[in-house]
Structures are given as structure tokens and as C-alpha cells.
Amino acid sequence: MLDGLRRIEELERRRAPADELLAELRKLVRDGEAWLRAEREPAAAAEALERCRVALEGDAARQEVTLLVR
């Protein structure tokens, strides 16, 4: 997951297209879901994953607005 976060940071630094960034964010959420399934005590992992989902939904909406403005 840390590699995914680094890729996302790199995409943001180079101002990658929104669809490329969103694809990486979605992959990160899928990785988080896999992590959640592997956890023995998943409550904290579930909360973290939900925060990621909420952030992704908010980011997707912001990206769509940005694309419309361009």
C-alpha cells in the first residue's frame, strides 16, 4: 500500500491526468480491501478503509469539477 501512496504522490507532483490518478486511487482502495480481509482484528482496518473510500469519492467529485472547468 505504501508503494501505491508513493505512486499517487508522484502522479500529483507531475500533474497527471485525472483518470490516471483516479485509477491509482481505486487500486489503492482495492489493496486496502485485500488488507482488510487479511487482518485478524479488522475493526481499525475497516475504519481506515472507509475513510479512504470517502476520500476517494470526494476526490473523484473534485476531479470531475476540475475537468469541467478545464
Helices and strands as residue ranges (DSSP letters): H 2-13, H 18-38, H 43-69
